Amino acid sequence: GAGVSQTPSNKVTEKGKYVELRCDPISGHTALYWYRQSLGQGPEFLIYFQGTGAADDSGLPNDRFFAVRPEGSVSTLKIQRTERGDSAVYLCASSPDSQTGELFFGEGSRLTVL
Amino acid sequence: AQSVTQPDIHITVSEGASLELRCNYSYGATPYLFWYVQSPGQGLQLLLKYFSGDTLVQGIKGFEAEFKRSQSSFNLRKPSVHWSDAAEYFCAVGPPWGKLQFGAGTQVVVTP
């Protein structure tokens, strides 16, 4: 498709388990972002990639969260030892470059930790 | 520290009536301001942005916003709403490279 694709759309897991969320950005977009949206809140920044490298990971809440983008396209957000507080919708966005300010968002991956 | 306040959690408006959504921000440098809309089953979509220049900016779907530096505000307006405008609207501030601070959002309900 032409838009940002995120999989899975829904993930239910148990506390303590490991989770991976995938983001496939719009082809040719060099910048990629992860945000987290909790119920009733606006999106909260997690990490931003320019190409393969993480340009800013200051929003990752702790070392249980990690993200990669090894080939400068698809990105994976990895959460270790999940906690109930990690339940949220994880949003991925991409941008053709880092200066336009326009982010193209996917529909998100809803994570529920039981 | 940067922050965004959207004072109205929920707004109900009649179809054809005008709409104004409020946004106040705090930002340490020249603000880059955005309005995004989130419709059910769809990703966030950019309505408009302000970087510099004319303080009244036009966006998609007939929306406009006015930047008022003295009031630290960036309010969104539409002269006549359509039922399809029912959605959640988010104001955001940040640099153009995308580390945005979003407000908590305003849910807009459109009645016949």
Interface residues (C-beta under 8 A of the other chain):
Chain A: G3 V4 A31 Y33 G40 Q41 G42 P43 E44 F45 Y48 Q50 A55 D56 S58 G59 L91 A93 S95 S98 Q99 T100 G101 E102 L103 F104 F105 G106 E107 G108
Chain B: V4 Y32 F34 Y36 G41 Q42 G43 L44 Q45 L46 K49 F51 F90 A92 P96 W97 G98 K99 L100 Q101 F102 G103 A104 G105
